[in-house]
Amino acid sequence: MKIYVIGHKPSDLDSVASAVEYTEFLQRSNKYKDSELVAAVAGPPNKETQFVFQKFNVDLPVNIDDVTIGPDDHFILVDHNEFDQRSEKVDNEKILGIVDHHKMKVDFKRAIKIDLRPLGSTSTIIYEEFESAGIKPTNKTLALILSSILSDCVGLKSSLTTGLDSEIANKIAKELYIDLEKLTFEIFKAKSDIEGLSPEQIVKKDFKIFDFGGKKVFIGQAETVESEALLNQKDVLINALKEVKSKEDVQYGFLFITDILKINSQALYTNEDEKKVLEQAFTTQGHDRIADVGPRMSRKKDLAPEIEKIITSK
């Protein structure tokens, strides 16, 4: 029997790295010792993930789309729990556990192990698991943990960042002689790279689809150190957002362009209804299908919850 440790779709750095980290933890702590533990990624890794894995000479996990799932195989989910964010290969009845730092939205008819903590990154949770078990992660895994924390916590500047995230990031950076600011810039430079991407690929570069009061809501986010390069393509990106909404069959669609240097986000929208949601959620004014939502950087903590409040109240 194989157990696939897998993050959400579309994949991002924390979801891919935490799959590798947690697989190492389970192997070295002799969990599921009668099974083969396999780290997996839900679809192709993005440029940020590819950069970090290459920089620290770590092999990328197997793409779950290239795998034939056996009848006895099972899954452990990392960095997600919602059904819409799971790979189509994941069988709900074969999920053994979940490690996540997001809002819980699951409905299981049986007991499973769930480790859910209000931290900035799933990798922070996994580091704590290593610590609790008295196991020291390999240097490569430590580098992945650090990179994931910096990515999810936007260089420790996001409101999502907890004291523990910051403490662990600084501890690992000191141990591995890594400059935090330099690594953060390198990560987001790679994340900002849109060369060769179509407008639709930019819109779907980092997104999640939520169910807010029975309405499906697409929230994309482009975190960048070069926001003007994206804002100059505003009209093209809005047209792509319209197409994505249609393909994904969602009622609302937003694309947030987040400048990590300016600590600011601007939202693109496609219609008047979405404009009203943004204006009520963030006390802002939309104009020409763009609204400045201020120093809000975390989709999980700053953006999605405020949008949810307005949409569910309709």
Secondary structure, DSSP 8 states (H G I E B T S, - for coil): -EEEEE--SS--HHHHHHHHHHHHHHHHTTTTTTSEEEEEESS---HHHHHHHHHTT----EEGGG----TT-EEEEES---GGGS-TT--GGGEEEEEESS------SS--EEEE--SS-HHHHHHHHHHHHT----HHHHHHHHHHHHHHTTTTTSTT--HHHHHHHHHHHHHHT--HHHHHHHHHHHHH--TT--HHHHHTSSEEEEEETTEEEEEEEEEES-HHHHHTTHHHHHHHHHHHHHHHT-SEEEEEEEETTTTEEEEE-SSHHHHHHHHHHHT---BTTEEEEES---IIIIIHHHHHHHHHT-
